[in-house]
Amino acid sequence: MSIEFRHVSKTFPDGTTAVEDFSLTIPSRETTVLVGSSGCGKTTLLRMINRMVDPSSGSILIDGKDIAEIPPVGLRRSIGYVMQNSGLLPHRTVADNVATVPMLTGVPKRKAREDALALLDRVGLDRALAGRYPSQLSGGQQQRVGVARGLAVDPNILLMDEPFGAVDPIVRDELQQELLRLQGTLGKTVVFVTHDIDEAFLLGNQVVILQRGGRIAQVGTPKEILANPANEFVADFIGAKRGKRRLRIDETGRGEDVLLVDAAGYAAGVLSADDARLVLTGSGPKSRSVSNKTDQAGDA
């Protein structure tokens, strides 16, 4: 399902304008990442899709239908939603947390619980955890349960509001890879909010860099943005002005793999020995990916 914002603005009762005249088309069955610093309106935009927040003006359409015509509760139950810190109900077991929304939509309890177990498999969790409570899980496990709950009604749209921001870097990397695997299998329309440009470039088919007030600084694929930042704000936000995206081979030491460093000399990734040979001899393709997941363009 595609999502379209048409000249959307949001001003809260205290007079704060979070979003001003925002227009964007979010393509179906791809991941669109809204990225920006705190206060840029990205979470407000996300929550307007399922009517947790209603716009002050403008309209939002899902497959051409104005969501203002859809009752909020029914809309929310048809859209998956995953938030930071998982948002699990502490007094319910893992299986019951995942089965909550299907049961609210009329799915019999037994089937909802059976489906919940299958979803635990899908997100890489042991079924033995089904009877535990959220407090008995690690942070990474809780987030996986949150993703399973978001997928429980098999939604066409999945909203993710900084879902991996509260876990340590190793777990965060695992969860990011899990999301990439799931999206490759399921093909949902995913709208993902983050303040981390590296995460945005890793996960997004389309990346939307926002400034305060929901103003779009640039929209494009990671490669397009890395290769051609639209302005100084974007160049600074992605680190291009500080040389963080321009990598070179470290000549001081060569192991089996070759170390890549940024303009300041800080380690940024490694290149396999075979790939390094191709680059050094000039016989390889112009653009080559490296282990640094942020450098989607390779030679950008």
Beta strands, then each sheet from edge to edge (+ up, - down):
strand 1: 3-11
strand 2: 17-26
strand 3: 31-35
strand 4: 57-62
strand 5: 65-66
strand 6: 80-83
strand 7: 157-161
strand 8: 189-194
strand 9: 206-211
strand 10: 215-220
strand 11: 248-249
strand 12: 258-261
strand 13: 267-271
sheet 1: 2+ 1- 4+ 5-
sheet 2: 6+ 7+ 8+ 3+ 9+ 10-
sheet 3: 11+ 12- 13+
end
